[in-house]
Amino acid sequence: MDRQEAETILSSAGSLTDGEFPLLEAAIACAIHEEPARDAAAAREVAAIGVERLTQRLKRESPEEAIAETMAGDLGLSGDLFTPDDPDNADVVALANRRRGLAVTIGVYYLHAARRCGLTVQGVDFPGHFLLRIETEEGPLALDPFSEGRVVLPSELTRRALHAGLTPNVADRLDRLMAPVSDRAVLLRLQNVVFAQASKLGDFGRAERAALRRALLDPTDHRPWLDVASAREGQGALAGALEALQRATALDGGAALAARAQRERVRLKLN
């Protein structure tokens, strides 16, 4: 798979409904788009083993125990505590080899296995740290894929929410703290992480690719094109930045005032 083929896959995924969204294949396409000419077989093999092991464990263990033991115990997936800014942490293909990464990258494998085994597991866009929500007979539980899938108690969720800056009246609302998001939103969060890390380092080429992937995955949102424009401007590609800003304005012409202002600023640089 080359970069153009990856973009075709992402564009196709972006046109599907949330219920049809192919999370694992789209995540693999994102990884290949960032670094082409790699073999994604290892990622698919890890995913397949996860489904096989989880199927067996569910025969004798509770859902929350089975998925944690499968992903962290059998597959050895856990958070990278020592090199959290390593770009490989946000790459599902690299994760298949290193077995360490970000919570949201690991979460892709949890969600894929859960779907195949009939479990109701969804991503939770928790502030500052991605979590998973699993439905059990006793009610929903929060799992932390970064910490080997351990259950996060309600009191810990509130503490984390307060630490992240949420107000007390919001931090006590478990229904809001554990609100599930779509698989598309999970992958968009991962690309947001890539964009933020790359922008911080001044790696505008990588930032542009991450923003472009967001644009393909969510084709109705104008905001990724603003980030594409910003990254292109950072590389001195002003004509490309202007094109991206025009796309943003076309998608949300009535509200994208920032896009219009930024477009005019870039146009002045071109003249």
MARBA-876891 format. One record per residue: residue number from 1; residue in one letter; x, y, z of N, C-alpha, C, O in turn. Coordinates in steps of 0.1 Angstrom, whole numbers. Layout:
(NUM 'a' (X Y Z) (X Y Z) (X Y Z) (X Y Z))
...
This chain:
(1 'm' (8 -12 0) (0 0 0) (9 13 0) (18 14 8))
(2 'd' (6 22 -9) (14 34 -9) (5 45 -3) (-7 43 1))
(3 'r' (10 57 -3) (2 68 3) (-11 71 -4) (-21 74 3))
(4 'q' (-11 71 -17) (-23 73 -25) (-33 63 -22) (-45 66 -20))
(5 'e' (-29 50 -21) (-39 40 -18) (-45 41 -4) (-56 39 -2))
(6 'a' (-36 46 5) (-41 48 19) (-51 59 19) (-61 58 26))
(7 'e' (-49 70 11) (-58 81 11) (-72 76 5) (-82 80 9))
(8 't' (-71 67 -5) (-84 62 -10) (-91 54 0) (-104 55 1))
(9 'i' (-85 46 8) (-91 38 19) (-97 48 29) (-108 45 34))
(10 'l' (-90 58 33) (-95 67 43) (-107 75 37) (-116 78 45))
(11 's' (-106 79 25) (-118 86 19) (-130 77 19) (-141 82 21))
(12 's' (-128 65 15) (-139 55 15) (-145 54 29) (-157 54 31))
(13 'a' (-136 52 39) (-141 51 53) (-148 64 57) (-158 63 65))
(14 'g' (-144 75 53) (-150 88 56) (-164 89 51) (-172 96 57))
(15 's' (-167 82 40) (-181 83 34) (-191 73 41) (-203 74 38))
(16 'l' (-186 64 50) (-195 55 56) (-201 60 69) (-196 70 74))
(17 't' (-212 54 73) (-219 58 85) (-210 53 97) (-201 45 95))
(18 'd' (-212 59 109) (-205 55 121) (-206 40 123) (-196 33 127))
(19 'g' (-218 34 121) (-220 20 123) (-212 11 114) (-210 0 117))
(20 'e' (-209 16 102) (-201 9 92) (-186 11 93) (-179 5 85))
(21 'f' (-182 21 101) (-168 25 101) (-158 14 104) (-159 8 114))
(22 'p' (-148 11 94) (-139 0 96) (-127 5 104) (-116 9 99))
(23 'l' (-128 5 117) (-118 11 126) (-104 6 124) (-94 13 121))
(24 'l' (-102 -7 125) (-88 -13 123) (-82 -10 110) (-71 -5 109))
(25 'e' (-89 -12 99) (-84 -10 86) (-81 5 83) (-71 8 77))
(26 'a' (-90 13 88) (-87 28 87) (-75 32 95) (-67 40 91))
(27 'a' (-73 26 107) (-62 29 115) (-49 24 108) (-39 31 109))
(28 'i' (-49 13 102) (-38 8 95) (-35 17 83) (-23 20 80))
(29 'a' (-45 21 76) (-43 31 65) (-37 44 70) (-28 49 63))
(30 'c' (-40 48 81) (-34 61 87) (-19 58 89) (-11 67 86))
(31 'a' (-16 47 95) (-2 44 98) (6 43 85) (17 48 84))
(32 'i' (1 36 75) (8 34 62) (9 48 55) (19 51 48))
(33 'h' (-1 56 56) (-1 69 50) (10 78 56) (17 85 49))
(34 'e' (13 76 69) (24 83 75) (38 77 71) (47 85 68))
(35 'e' (38 64 70) (51 58 66) (48 47 56) (47 35 61))
(36 'p' (48 50 43) (44 39 33) (55 28 32) (65 28 38))
(37 'a' (51 19 24) (60 7 21) (63 -2 33) (73 -9 33))
(38 'r' (54 -1 42) (55 -11 54) (45 -22 52) (35 -20 45))
(39 'd' (48 -33 58) (39 -45 58) (30 -44 70) (35 -44 81))
(40 'a' (17 -44 68) (7 -43 79) (3 -56 84) (-6 -57 92))
(41 'a' (10 -67 79) (6 -81 83) (6 -82 98) (-2 -89 104))
(42 'a' (17 -77 105) (18 -78 119) (6 -72 127) (2 -78 137))
(43 'a' (1 -61 122) (-10 -55 129) (-22 -63 128) (-30 -65 137))
(44 'r' (-25 -69 116) (-36 -77 114) (-35 -90 122) (-45 -96 126))
(45 'e' (-23 -95 123) (-21 -108 130) (-23 -106 145) (-30 -114 152))
(46 'v' (-18 -94 151) (-21 -91 165) (-36 -90 167) (-41 -95 177))
(47 'a' (-43 -83 158) (-57 -82 159) (-65 -95 159) (-74 -98 167))
(48 'a' (-60 -104 150) (-67 -117 148) (-64 -126 161) (-73 -133 165))
(49 'i' (-52 -125 166) (-49 -133 178) (-58 -128 190) (-62 -135 198))
(50 'g' (-59 -114 190) (-67 -108 201) (-82 -114 200) (-87 -117 211))
(51 'v' (-87 -115 189) (-101 -120 187) (-102 -135 192) (-111 -139 199))
(52 'e' (-92 -142 187) (-91 -157 191) (-90 -159 206) (-98 -167 212))
(53 'r' (-81 -152 212) (-79 -153 227) (-91 -148 235) (-95 -154 244))
(54 'l' (-96 -137 230) (-108 -132 238) (-120 -141 237) (-127 -143 246))
(55 't' (-122 -147 225) (-133 -157 224) (-132 -168 234) (-141 -172 240))
(56 'q' (-119 -173 236) (-117 -184 245) (-119 -179 260) (-125 -186 268))
(57 'r' (-114 -167 263) (-114 -162 277) (-129 -159 281) (-132 -161 292))
(58 'l' (-137 -155 271) (-151 -151 275) (-159 -164 279) (-170 -162 285))
(59 'k' (-154 -175 276) (-161 -188 281) (-160 -190 296) (-167 -198 301))
(60 'r' (-150 -184 302) (-147 -186 316) (-145 -174 325) (-143 -175 337))
(61 'e' (-144 -162 318) (-141 -150 326) (-152 -139 323) (-159 -140 312))
(62 's' (-153 -129 331) (-162 -118 329) (-157 -110 317) (-145 -110 314))
(63 'p' (-165 -102 311) (-161 -94 299) (-149 -85 302) (-139 -84 295))
(64 'e' (-150 -78 314) (-139 -68 317) (-126 -75 320) (-115 -70 317))
(65 'e' (-127 -87 327) (-115 -95 329) (-109 -101 317) (-97 -101 314))
(66 'a' (-118 -106 308) (-114 -113 296) (-106 -104 287) (-96 -107 281))
(67 'i' (-112 -92 285) (-106 -83 275) (-93 -77 280) (-83 -75 272))
(68 'a' (-92 -74 293) (-79 -69 299) (-69 -80 298) (-57 -77 295))
(69 'e' (-72 -92 302) (-62 -103 302) (-58 -106 288) (-46 -110 286))
(70 't' (-67 -106 278) (-63 -108 264) (-53 -98 259) (-43 -101 254))
(71 'm' (-57 -85 260) (-49 -75 255) (-36 -72 262) (-26 -70 256))
(72 'a' (-37 -72 275) (-25 -69 283) (-17 -81 286) (-4 -81 286))
(73 'g' (-24 -92 289) (-17 -104 293) (-12 -113 281) (0 -115 280))
(74 'd' (-21 -116 272) (-18 -125 261) (-10 -117 250) (0 -122 245))
(75 'l' (-14 -105 248) (-8 -97 237) (3 -88 242) (12 -83 234))
(76 'g' (3 -85 255) (14 -76 261) (12 -62 257) (23 -55 257))
(77 'l' (0 -57 254) (-1 -43 251) (-3 -34 263) (-11 -37 272))
(78 's' (6 -24 264) (5 -15 275) (10 -1 271) (16 1 260))
(79 'g' (8 9 280) (12 22 277) (27 24 278) (34 17 285))
(80 'd' (33 33 270) (47 36 270) (50 47 280) (47 59 278))
(81 'l' (55 43 291) (58 52 302) (71 60 301) (73 70 307))
(82 'f' (80 54 293) (93 60 292) (96 69 280) (104 79 282))
(83 't' (90 66 269) (92 75 257) (78 79 252) (74 75 241))
(84 'p' (70 87 260) (56 90 256) (55 98 243) (45 98 236))
(85 'd' (66 105 239) (65 114 227) (70 107 215) (71 113 204))
(86 'd' (74 94 216) (79 87 204) (67 86 194) (56 81 198))
(87 'p' (69 90 182) (59 90 172) (53 76 170) (41 75 166))
(88 'd' (61 66 172) (56 52 170) (44 49 180) (36 39 177))
(89 'n' (43 56 191) (32 54 200) (18 56 195) (8 51 199))
(90 'a' (18 64 184) (5 68 178) (3 60 165) (-5 64 156))
(91 'd' (10 49 163) (10 42 150) (6 27 153) (13 20 160))
(92 'v' (-5 22 148) (-10 9 151) (-1 -2 145) (0 -13 151))
(93 'v' (6 1 134) (15 -9 128) (27 -10 137) (32 -21 140))
(94 'a' (33 1 141) (45 1 150) (41 -6 163) (49 -13 169))
(95 'l' (29 -3 168) (25 -9 181) (24 -24 181) (27 -30 191))
(96 'a' (21 -30 169) (20 -44 168) (34 -50 170) (35 -62 175))
(97 'n' (45 -43 168) (58 -48 170) (64 -44 183) (70 -53 190))
(98 'r' (61 -32 188) (67 -28 201) (58 -32 213) (64 -33 224))
(99 'r' (45 -33 211) (35 -37 221) (34 -25 232) (29 -28 242))
(100 'r' (38 -14 229) (37 -2 237) (32 10 229) (36 11 217))
(101 'g' (24 18 235) (19 30 228) (10 38 236) (10 37 248))
(102 'l' (3 47 230) (-7 56 236) (-20 48 239) (-22 38 233))
(103 'a' (-27 53 249) (-40 47 253) (-49 45 241) (-56 35 239))
(104 'v' (-50 56 232) (-60 55 221) (-55 46 210) (-63 39 204))
(105 't' (-42 44 208) (-37 35 199) (-39 21 203) (-44 12 195))
(106 'i' (-36 18 216) (-39 5 221) (-54 2 221) (-59 -9 218))
(107 'g' (-62 12 223) (-77 11 223) (-82 6 210) (-93 0 210))
(108 'v' (-76 9 199) (-80 4 186) (-81 -11 186) (-90 -17 181))
(109 'y' (-71 -18 192) (-71 -32 192) (-81 -38 202) (-88 -48 199))
(110 'y' (-83 -31 213) (-94 -35 223) (-108 -34 215) (-115 -44 216))
(111 'l' (-110 -23 209) (-123 -21 202) (-125 -31 191) (-136 -36 189))
(112 'h' (-115 -34 183) (-116 -44 172) (-120 -58 178) (-129 -64 173))
(113 'a' (-113 -62 188) (-115 -75 194) (-129 -76 200) (-137 -86 198))
(114 'a' (-133 -65 207) (-146 -65 213) (-157 -66 203) (-167 -73 205))
(115 'r' (-156 -59 192) (-166 -59 182) (-168 -73 176) (-179 -78 175))
(116 'r' (-156 -80 174) (-157 -93 168) (-163 -104 177) (-168 -114 173))
(117 'c' (-162 -101 190) (-166 -110 200) (-180 -107 206) (-184 -113 216))
(118 'g' (-186 -97 201) (-200 -93 205) (-201 -85 218) (-212 -84 224))
(119 'l' (-190 -80 223) (-190 -72 235) (-194 -57 231) (-191 -53 220))
(120 't' (-200 -50 240) (-203 -36 238) (-192 -28 245) (-193 -25 257))
(121 'v' (-183 -24 237) (-171 -16 242) (-170 -4 233) (-171 -5 221))
(122 'q' (-169 8 239) (-168 20 231) (-157 29 237) (-154 28 249))
(123 'g' (-152 38 228) (-142 48 233) (-149 58 241) (-161 62 240))
(124 'v' (-141 64 251) (-146 75 259) (-136 86 257) (-124 85 260))
(125 'd' (-141 98 252) (-132 109 249) (-129 117 262) (-133 129 263))
(126 'f' (-123 110 272) (-121 116 285) (-110 127 284) (-101 125 276))
(127 'p' (-112 138 291) (-102 148 290) (-88 144 294) (-86 140 306))
(128 'g' (-78 146 285) (-64 143 289) (-60 128 288) (-48 125 288))
(129 'h' (-70 119 287) (-66 105 287) (-77 97 282) (-88 97 287))
(130 'f' (-74 89 271) (-85 81 265) (-88 69 273) (-79 62 279))
(131 'l' (-101 66 274) (-106 54 282) (-115 46 273) (-119 51 262))
(132 'l' (-119 35 278) (-129 26 272) (-141 24 281) (-139 24 294))
(133 'r' (-152 23 276) (-164 19 283) (-169 6 279) (-172 3 267))
(134 'i' (-171 -3 289) (-176 -17 286) (-189 -19 294) (-190 -16 306))
(135 'e' (-199 -24 287) (-211 -27 293) (-211 -41 300) (-207 -51 293))
(136 't' (-215 -42 313) (-215 -54 320) (-229 -56 326) (-237 -47 325))
(137 'e' (-231 -68 332) (-244 -70 338) (-246 -61 350) (-258 -58 354))
(138 'e' (-235 -56 356) (-236 -47 368) (-237 -32 363) (-239 -24 372))
(139 'g' (-236 -30 350) (-236 -16 345) (-223 -13 338) (-214 -22 338))
(140 'p' (-222 -1 333) (-210 3 326) (-197 4 335) (-199 9 346))
(141 'l' (-186 0 330) (-173 2 337) (-164 9 327) (-164 8 315))
(142 'a' (-154 17 334) (-144 24 326) (-131 15 327) (-127 11 338))
(143 'l' (-125 13 315) (-112 6 315) (-101 15 309) (-104 24 301))
(144 'd' (-89 13 314) (-78 21 310) (-68 13 302) (-61 5 308))
(145 'p' (-69 14 289) (-60 5 280) (-45 8 282) (-37 0 280))
(146 'f' (-42 20 287) (-28 24 289) (-23 16 301) (-11 13 302))
(147 's' (-31 14 311) (-27 7 323) (-32 -7 323) (-38 -12 333))
(148 'e' (-30 -14 312) (-33 -29 311) (-47 -32 313) (-51 -43 318))
(149 'g' (-56 -23 309) (-70 -25 309) (-77 -25 322) (-88 -31 324))
(150 'r' (-70 -20 332) (-76 -20 346) (-89 -12 347) (-90 -2 339))
(151 'v' (-98 -16 356) (-110 -8 358) (-107 5 365) (-99 5 375))
(152 'v' (-113 15 361) (-111 29 367) (-124 31 375) (-135 33 369))
(153 'l' (-122 32 388) (-134 34 397) (-140 48 395) (-133 57 391))
(154 'p' (-153 50 398) (-159 63 397) (-152 74 405) (-150 85 399))
(155 's' (-147 71 416) (-139 82 424) (-127 86 417) (-123 98 417))
(156 'e' (-120 76 410) (-108 79 403) (-112 88 390) (-104 97 386))
(157 'l' (-123 85 384) (-127 92 372) (-129 107 376) (-125 116 369))
(158 't' (-136 109 388) (-138 123 393) (-125 130 396) (-124 141 392))
(159 'r' (-116 123 402) (-103 129 405) (-96 133 393) (-90 144 392))
(160 'r' (-96 124 383) (-89 127 370) (-96 139 363) (-89 148 357))
(161 'a' (-109 139 364) (-116 150 357) (-113 164 364) (-111 174 357))
(162 'l' (-112 164 377) (-109 176 384) (-94 180 381) (-91 192 379))
(163 'h' (-86 171 380) (-72 173 377) (-70 179 362) (-61 187 360))
(164 'a' (-79 175 353) (-79 180 340) (-86 193 338) (-85 199 327))
(165 'g' (-91 199 349) (-97 212 349) (-112 213 348) (-117 224 346))
(166 'l' (-119 202 348) (-133 202 348) (-139 207 361) (-132 205 372))
(167 't' (-150 214 361) (-156 220 373) (-162 208 381) (-165 198 376))
(168 'p' (-163 210 395) (-168 199 403) (-182 194 399) (-185 182 400))
(169 'n' (-191 203 394) (-204 199 391) (-204 190 378) (-213 182 376))
(170 'v' (-194 191 370) (-192 183 358) (-184 170 362) (-188 159 357))
(171 'a' (-174 171 370) (-166 160 374) (-173 149 381) (-169 138 382))
(172 'd' (-185 153 387) (-192 143 395) (-203 136 386) (-210 127 391))
(173 'r' (-204 140 374) (-214 135 365) (-208 123 357) (-202 125 346))
(174 'l' (-210 111 362) (-204 99 355) (-210 97 342) (-204 92 333))
(175 'd' (-223 101 340) (-229 99 327) (-222 107 316) (-221 104 305))
(176 'r' (-217 119 320) (-210 127 311) (-195 123 309) (-189 123 299))
(177 'l' (-189 119 321) (-175 115 320) (-173 102 312) (-163 100 306))
(178 'm' (-184 94 312) (-183 81 305) (-191 81 292) (-195 70 287))
(179 'a' (-194 92 287) (-202 92 274) (-194 86 263) (-183 90 260))
(180 'p' (-200 76 256) (-193 69 245) (-192 78 233) (-201 86 230))
(181 'v' (-182 75 225) (-180 82 212) (-179 71 201) (-177 59 204))
(182 's' (-180 75 189) (-179 66 178) (-165 62 175) (-156 68 179))
(183 'd' (-164 51 168) (-150 46 163) (-143 57 155) (-131 58 155))
(184 'r' (-151 64 147) (-145 75 139) (-139 85 148) (-128 90 145))
(185 'a' (-146 89 158) (-141 99 168) (-128 94 175) (-119 102 178))
(186 'v' (-127 81 177) (-115 75 183) (-103 77 174) (-93 82 178))
(187 'l' (-105 74 161) (-94 76 152) (-91 90 149) (-79 94 147))
(188 'l' (-101 99 149) (-98 113 148) (-90 119 160) (-81 127 158))
(189 'r' (-93 113 172) (-86 118 183) (-71 114 182) (-62 121 185))
(190 'l' (-69 102 177) (-55 97 175) (-48 106 165) (-36 110 167))
(191 'q' (-54 110 154) (-48 119 144) (-46 133 150) (-36 140 146))
(192 'n' (-55 137 159) (-53 150 166) (-40 150 174) (-33 160 175))
(193 'v' (-38 139 181) (-25 137 189) (-13 138 180) (-4 145 183))
(194 'v' (-13 131 168) (-2 132 159) (0 146 154) (11 151 154))
(195 'f' (-11 153 151) (-10 167 146) (-4 176 157) (5 184 154))
(196 'a' (-8 175 169) (-4 183 180) (11 181 183) (19 190 185))
(197 'q' (15 168 183) (29 165 186) (38 170 175) (49 176 177))
(198 'a' (34 168 162) (42 172 151) (43 188 151) (54 193 148))
(199 's' (32 194 153) (32 209 153) (41 215 164) (49 224 161))
(200 'k' (41 208 175) (50 213 186) (64 212 183) (73 220 187))
(201 'l' (68 201 175) (82 199 171) (86 207 159) (97 206 155))
(202 'g' (76 213 152) (79 220 140) (80 211 128) (85 215 118))
(203 'd' (75 199 129) (75 189 118) (62 191 110) (52 184 112))
(204 'f' (62 202 102) (50 206 95) (45 196 84) (33 195 81))
(205 'g' (54 188 79) (51 178 69) (42 167 76) (32 163 71))
(206 'r' (47 163 87) (39 152 95) (26 158 100) (15 152 99))
(207 'a' (26 171 104) (14 177 109) (4 178 97) (-8 176 99))
(208 'e' (8 182 85) (-1 183 74) (-7 169 71) (-19 168 68))
(209 'r' (1 158 71) (-5 145 68) (-15 141 78) (-26 135 75))
(210 'a' (-13 144 91) (-23 141 101) (-36 148 99) (-47 143 101))
(211 'a' (-34 161 96) (-46 169 94) (-54 165 81) (-66 165 81))
(212 'l' (-47 161 71) (-53 156 59) (-61 143 62) (-72 141 56))
(213 'r' (-55 135 70) (-62 122 73) (-75 125 81) (-85 119 78))
(214 'r' (-75 135 89) (-87 139 96) (-97 144 86) (-109 142 87))
(215 'a' (-93 152 76) (-102 157 66) (-108 146 58) (-120 147 55))
(216 'l' (-101 136 55) (-106 125 47) (-116 116 56) (-126 111 51))
(217 'l' (-113 115 69) (-121 107 78) (-134 113 81) (-144 107 84))
(218 'd' (-134 127 81) (-146 134 85) (-148 145 75) (-145 157 78))
(219 'p' (-153 142 63) (-153 151 52) (-163 163 53) (-162 172 44))
(220 't' (-171 163 63) (-180 174 64) (-175 185 74) (-181 196 75))
(221 'd' (-164 182 80) (-158 192 90) (-148 201 83) (-139 196 77))
(222 'h' (-150 214 85) (-140 223 79) (-127 225 87) (-117 229 81))
(223 'r' (-127 221 99) (-116 224 108) (-103 217 104) (-92 223 105))
(224 'p' (-103 204 100) (-91 198 96) (-84 206 84) (-72 206 84))
(225 'w' (-92 212 76) (-85 220 65) (-79 232 70) (-69 237 64))
(226 'l' (-83 238 81) (-76 249 87) (-62 245 92) (-53 252 90))
(227 'd' (-62 232 97) (-49 227 102) (-40 223 90) (-28 225 91))
(228 'v' (-46 218 80) (-38 215 68) (-32 228 63) (-20 229 59))
(229 'a' (-40 239 62) (-35 252 58) (-23 257 67) (-13 262 62))
(230 's' (-25 256 80) (-15 260 89) (-2 253 87) (9 259 87))
(231 'a' (-3 240 85) (9 231 83) (16 235 70) (28 235 69))
(232 'r' (8 237 60) (14 241 47) (21 254 48) (31 256 42))
(233 'e' (14 263 55) (21 276 56) (34 275 64) (43 282 61))
(234 'g' (34 266 74) (46 264 81) (58 259 72) (69 261 75))
(235 'q' (54 252 61) (64 247 52) (67 257 41) (75 254 32))
(236 'g' (60 268 41) (62 278 30) (54 275 18) (56 282 8))
(237 'a' (45 265 18) (37 262 7) (24 270 7) (13 265 10))
(238 'l' (25 283 3) (14 292 5) (3 290 -5) (-9 291 -1))
(239 'a' (6 285 -17) (-5 282 -26) (-13 270 -21) (-25 271 -22))
(240 'g' (-6 260 -16) (-13 249 -10) (-21 253 2) (-32 247 4))
(241 'a' (-16 262 10) (-23 267 22) (-36 274 18) (-46 272 24))
(242 'l' (-35 282 7) (-47 289 2) (-57 280 -3) (-69 282 0))
(243 'e' (-53 269 -10) (-63 259 -15) (-70 252 -3) (-82 250 -4))
(244 'a' (-63 249 8) (-69 243 19) (-79 252 26) (-89 248 31))
(245 'l' (-75 265 27) (-84 275 33) (-97 276 25) (-108 278 30))
(246 'q' (-96 276 12) (-107 276 3) (-116 264 5) (-129 265 5))
(247 'r' (-110 253 8) (-118 241 11) (-126 242 24) (-138 239 25))
(248 'a' (-119 248 34) (-125 250 47) (-137 260 45) (-148 257 51))
(249 't' (-135 270 38) (-146 280 36) (-158 274 28) (-169 277 31))
(250 'a' (-155 266 19) (-166 259 11) (-174 250 19) (-186 249 18))
(251 'l' (-167 244 29) (-175 234 38) (-183 241 48) (-194 237 52))
(252 'd' (-179 253 53) (-186 260 63) (-185 275 61) (-180 283 69))
(253 'g' (-189 279 49) (-188 293 45) (-195 303 54) (-190 314 56))
(254 'g' (-205 299 61) (-212 309 69) (-206 311 83) (-208 321 89))
(255 'a' (-198 301 87) (-193 302 101) (-178 302 102) (-172 306 112))
(256 'a' (-171 299 91) (-156 298 91) (-150 311 89) (-143 314 80))
(257 'l' (-153 321 99) (-147 334 98) (-132 333 99) (-124 341 92))
(258 'a' (-127 324 107) (-112 323 109) (-106 318 96) (-95 323 93))
(259 'a' (-113 310 88) (-108 305 76) (-106 317 66) (-97 318 59))
(260 'r' (-117 325 66) (-116 336 56) (-105 346 60) (-98 351 51))
(261 'a' (-104 349 73) (-93 358 77) (-80 352 74) (-71 359 70))
(262 'q' (-78 339 77) (-65 333 75) (-62 333 60) (-51 334 55))
(263 'r' (-73 330 52) (-71 330 37) (-66 343 32) (-57 344 23))
(264 'e' (-72 354 37) (-68 367 32) (-53 370 36) (-46 377 29))
(265 'r' (-50 366 48) (-36 368 53) (-26 361 44) (-15 366 40))
(266 'v' (-29 348 40) (-20 340 32) (-20 346 18) (-10 347 11))
(267 'r' (-32 351 13) (-32 357 -1) (-23 370 -1) (-16 372 -11))
(268 'l' (-23 377 9) (-14 389 10) (1 385 9) (9 392 3))
(269 'k' (4 374 15) (18 369 14) (22 365 0) (33 366 -4))
(270 'l' (12 360 -7) (14 355 -21) (16 367 -30) (24 365 -40))
(271 'n' (10 378 -27) (11 389 -37) (24 397 -35) (26 407 -42))
